Amino acid sequence: MGVEGGMKIVKFLLFFFNFIFWLCGLALIVVGVLVQVALHKSFMINDASASAIPIVLIGVGVVVFFIAFFGCCGAWKENYCMVTMFAILLTLVIIVEIAAAIVGYIYRNKVSVVVQDNLTDMISKYKNGTGEFKDTVDKLQIDMKCCGVNNSSDWRYLAPGGNTVPDSCCLNITRSCGNGTMTDPTIVYQKGCHDAVVQFLQKNIQWVIVAALVIAFLQIMGIVFACVLMRGIRSGYEVM
């Protein structure tokens, strides 16, 4: 015997929330992949610890994706065991998310060190790097409107005289605009890429935190609705 009255509303609410979870799981996978690509291709950050956040996002996204599908089936079929398993798995996901948030908070200051080390390595390899590597570095400097790691003088090794920077450092890029203009603020960006990249990452992390809070709220509501539906289904069995 199916659930009746208010329980039917709970059933459809749970189904609706699971559909939202399914979309959230898909979104987490996409965001995780984009962050991973940005860190390793756009920002060229190869530190293994830097991959922790995108990997967690992808992992949680995959788990939420399948749990949501599981929850949808349980709610639609009014299956007590499936709804119970859904509530348990969703609780475990929330625990993992809380643990990941704590780890992220503990290592939040390491972002600056990781960016510093990777940008320094990037600058040192630029002169003898491949065309693709140079294009990536140039794009980073153009997009971030920066030059060098901490300032433009980090490029002093690039050419004899120590006063030349890549053309991508220029405010208005023209051929050879970086030759002999390292310390000229009217031609070359003096701000290093370290601060620009860290600010960019911190700004986007804030949006990730907001999204995580919204998803966590939806997950808690999902557990509440699941528990209410479990009680309704169990009551139906006892009546039978």
C-alpha positions as CSV (number, residue, x, y, z in Angstrom):
1,M,0.0,0.0,0.0
2,G,1.4,3.4,-1.0
3,V,1.8,6.4,1.2
4,E,-1.2,8.7,1.4
5,G,-2.0,12.3,2.2
6,G,0.9,14.4,3.6
7,M,3.3,11.5,3.0
8,K,2.7,11.8,-0.8
9,I,3.8,15.4,-0.6
10,V,7.0,14.3,1.3
11,K,7.5,11.7,-1.3
12,F,7.4,14.1,-4.2
13,L,9.5,16.7,-2.3
14,L,12.1,14.0,-1.7
15,F,12.0,13.1,-5.4
16,F,12.4,16.8,-6.3
17,F,15.3,17.3,-3.9
18,N,17.0,14.2,-5.3
19,F,16.7,15.7,-8.8
20,I,18.4,18.8,-7.5
21,F,21.1,16.6,-5.9
22,W,21.6,14.9,-9.2
23,L,22.1,18.3,-10.9
24,C,24.4,19.4,-8.0
25,G,26.5,16.2,-8.4
26,L,26.8,16.9,-12.1
27,A,27.8,20.5,-11.3
28,L,30.5,19.4,-8.8
29,I,32.0,17.1,-11.4
30,V,32.2,19.8,-14.0
31,V,33.6,22.4,-11.5
32,G,36.1,19.9,-10.2
33,V,37.3,19.2,-13.8
34,L,37.5,22.9,-14.6
35,V,39.5,23.7,-11.4
36,Q,41.9,20.8,-12.1
37,V,42.4,22.0,-15.7
38,A,42.9,25.6,-14.6
39,L,45.4,24.7,-11.9
40,H,47.5,22.5,-14.1
41,K,47.1,24.1,-17.5
42,S,46.3,27.8,-17.0
43,F,48.2,28.3,-13.8
44,M,50.6,25.4,-14.3
45,I,50.4,24.4,-10.6
46,N,51.7,20.9,-10.4
47,D,51.9,20.4,-6.7
48,A,50.0,17.3,-5.7
49,S,48.4,18.9,-2.7
50,A,46.8,21.5,-5.1
51,S,44.8,18.7,-6.7
52,A,43.2,17.8,-3.4
53,I,40.3,20.2,-3.7
54,P,39.3,19.4,-7.4
55,I,39.7,15.7,-6.7
56,V,37.4,15.9,-3.7
57,L,34.9,17.9,-5.7
58,I,34.9,15.3,-8.5
59,G,34.7,12.4,-6.1
60,V,31.9,14.0,-4.0
61,G,30.1,14.9,-7.3
62,V,30.3,11.3,-8.6
63,V,29.0,9.9,-5.3
64,V,26.2,12.5,-5.0
65,F,25.2,11.8,-8.6
66,F,24.7,8.1,-8.0
67,I,23.2,8.6,-4.5
68,A,20.6,11.0,-5.9
69,F,19.7,8.5,-8.6
70,F,19.4,5.9,-5.9
71,G,17.2,8.3,-3.8
72,C,14.9,9.1,-6.7
73,C,14.2,5.4,-7.3
74,G,13.6,4.8,-3.6
75,A,11.2,7.7,-3.3
76,W,9.3,6.9,-6.4
77,K,9.0,3.2,-5.6
78,E,8.4,4.0,-1.9
79,N,11.0,1.4,-1.0
80,Y,11.9,1.5,2.7
81,C,15.4,-0.1,2.3
82,M,16.4,2.2,-0.6
83,V,15.2,5.4,1.2
84,T,17.1,4.3,4.4
85,M,20.2,3.5,2.4
86,F,19.9,6.9,0.7
87,A,19.7,8.7,4.1
88,I,22.7,6.8,5.4
89,L,24.9,7.4,2.3
90,L,23.9,11.1,2.2
91,T,24.9,11.5,5.9
92,L,28.3,9.9,5.1
93,V,28.8,12.4,2.2
94,I,28.0,15.3,4.6
95,I,30.6,14.0,7.0
96,V,33.2,13.7,4.2
97,E,32.4,17.3,3.1
98,I,32.8,18.6,6.6
99,A,36.2,16.8,6.9
100,A,37.3,18.2,3.5
101,A,36.3,21.7,4.6
102,I,38.3,21.4,7.8
103,V,41.4,20.2,5.9
104,G,40.9,23.0,3.4
105,Y,40.8,25.5,6.2
106,I,43.9,24.1,7.9
107,Y,45.9,24.2,4.7
108,R,44.4,27.5,3.4
109,N,47.7,29.4,3.8
110,K,49.6,26.8,1.8
111,V,48.0,28.2,-1.4
112,S,50.4,31.1,-1.4
113,V,53.5,28.9,-1.0
114,V,52.3,26.5,-3.8
115,V,51.7,29.3,-6.2
116,Q,55.1,30.9,-5.3
117,D,57.0,27.7,-6.0
118,N,55.2,26.9,-9.2
119,L,55.4,30.4,-10.7
120,T,59.2,30.5,-9.8
121,D,59.6,27.2,-11.6
122,M,57.6,28.5,-14.5
123,I,59.7,31.6,-14.9
124,S,63.0,29.6,-14.8
125,K,61.9,27.3,-17.6
126,Y,60.5,29.9,-19.9
127,K,63.7,30.8,-21.8
128,N,64.3,27.2,-22.9
129,G,60.7,26.1,-22.9
130,T,58.6,24.9,-25.9
131,G,56.4,27.2,-27.9
132,E,53.3,25.8,-26.2
133,F,54.8,26.3,-22.7
134,K,55.7,29.9,-23.5
135,D,52.2,30.5,-24.9
136,T,50.7,29.3,-21.6
137,V,53.0,31.5,-19.5
138,D,52.3,34.5,-21.8
139,K,48.5,33.9,-21.6
140,L,48.7,33.8,-17.8
141,Q,50.5,37.1,-17.7
142,I,48.1,38.7,-20.2
143,D,45.0,37.4,-18.4
144,M,46.2,38.3,-14.9
145,K,47.8,41.6,-16.1
146,C,51.0,40.8,-14.2
147,C,54.7,40.2,-14.8
148,G,57.1,37.8,-13.2
149,V,56.5,36.1,-9.8
150,N,56.7,39.0,-7.4
151,N,57.5,41.8,-9.9
152,S,58.9,42.4,-13.3
153,S,62.6,42.0,-12.2
154,D,62.1,38.3,-11.9
155,W,62.7,38.2,-15.7
156,R,66.2,39.7,-15.4
157,Y,67.8,36.4,-16.5
158,L,65.9,36.5,-19.8
159,A,68.3,38.5,-21.9
160,P,71.7,40.2,-21.6
161,G,71.5,43.5,-19.7
162,G,68.9,42.1,-17.3
163,N,66.3,44.7,-18.4
164,T,64.1,42.7,-20.8
165,V,60.8,41.0,-20.2
166,P,58.4,38.9,-22.4
167,D,56.1,41.0,-24.5
168,S,53.2,39.6,-22.6
169,C,54.2,41.8,-19.7
170,C,53.4,44.9,-21.6
171,L,50.3,47.0,-20.9
172,N,49.8,47.4,-24.7
173,I,51.4,44.4,-26.4
174,T,53.4,45.1,-29.5
175,R,56.4,43.3,-31.0
176,S,59.5,43.7,-28.8
177,C,57.7,46.0,-26.4
178,G,59.4,44.3,-23.5
179,N,63.0,44.9,-24.7
180,G,64.8,47.2,-22.2
181,T,61.6,48.3,-20.5
182,M,61.5,46.0,-17.4
183,T,61.3,48.9,-14.8
184,D,59.1,51.2,-16.9
185,P,55.6,51.3,-15.3
186,T,54.2,53.1,-18.3
187,I,55.0,50.1,-20.6
188,V,55.3,47.0,-18.4
189,Y,53.2,45.7,-15.5
190,Q,55.2,45.9,-12.3
191,K,52.9,43.7,-10.2
192,G,53.9,40.1,-10.0
193,C,51.7,37.2,-10.9
194,H,51.8,35.6,-7.4
195,D,49.5,38.1,-5.8
196,A,47.2,38.1,-8.8
197,V,46.8,34.3,-9.0
198,V,46.4,34.0,-5.2
199,Q,43.7,36.7,-5.2
200,F,41.9,35.0,-8.2
201,L,42.0,31.6,-6.4
202,Q,40.7,33.0,-3.1
203,K,37.9,34.9,-4.9
204,N,36.7,31.8,-6.6
205,I,37.1,29.7,-3.5
206,Q,34.6,31.9,-1.8
207,W,32.1,31.0,-4.5
208,V,32.9,27.3,-4.0
209,I,32.2,27.8,-0.3
210,V,28.9,29.4,-1.0
211,A,27.9,26.6,-3.4
212,A,29.0,24.0,-0.8
213,L,26.8,25.6,1.9
214,V,23.8,25.6,-0.4
215,I,24.4,22.0,-1.4
216,A,24.9,21.0,2.3
217,F,21.6,22.7,3.2
218,L,19.8,20.7,0.4
219,Q,21.5,17.5,1.6
220,I,20.3,18.1,5.2
221,M,16.7,18.8,3.9
222,G,17.0,15.6,1.8
223,I,17.9,13.6,4.9
224,V,15.0,15.1,6.9
225,F,12.5,14.3,4.1
226,A,14.0,10.8,3.8
227,C,13.5,10.1,7.5
228,V,9.9,11.4,7.4
229,L,9.1,9.2,4.3
230,M,10.8,6.2,6.0
231,R,8.5,6.7,8.9
232,G,5.4,7.0,6.6
233,I,6.4,3.8,4.6
234,R,7.0,1.9,7.9
235,S,3.7,3.0,9.3
236,G,2.0,1.7,6.1
237,Y,3.7,-1.7,6.5
238,E,2.6,-1.8,10.2
239,V,-1.0,-1.1,9.1
240,M,-0.9,-3.8,6.6
